[in-house]
């Protein structure tokens, strides 16, 4: 939504926001090692939220730009969301629709879609859908919290892209833990069914052609 505002000339992604220690938010991210009074551009903060799931960068963007522009974007795309403090909640079907809308942006003719796709594919969190769907190119955003272990993705398969959203009340996972192994199993089954469907269609077309 911020990138779309920038494309319309309503905000400047090169605007600098100076980080100070009182802005730090606990949780995932890289700001634990950032010195106070360090400037970041808006575009850098967007990258931090995607690549590192950085809570501080997310908070800095929220405080600078508020929430209404995001709600407006969701409404424009007929997406149902519920405000919960500074967070937003919805169900898995709506998140699936959200990632479908996101796919259109990531692959469309716009200024920043390809950049955002690269950032999302370069996420440092690789033990969920990104690994489950390998070797596909997966643009995803994960979320961990108390009793919440989730990941949503656009699989940027050139011929047959698809969306996969996994939401659960599992605890934080790890590469070798049962929670993550469960995600691998689910992701693997979806990928297997997807690949088999289009492999069958290709075989049928080839046989008919012969």
Secondary structure, DSSP 8 states (H G I E B T S, - for coil): -HHHHHHTTSS-TT-EEEE-GGG--SSSSSGGG--TTEEEEHHHHHHHHHHS--HHHHHHHHHHH-SHHHHHHHHHTT---EEETTEEE--HHHHHHHHHHHHHHHTSSSSSHHHHHHHHHT-S--SSHHHHTTTS-EEEEEEEETTEEEEEEEE--SSS-EEEEE--------TTSHHHHHHHHHHHHHHHHHHHHHHHHHHHHHHHH-
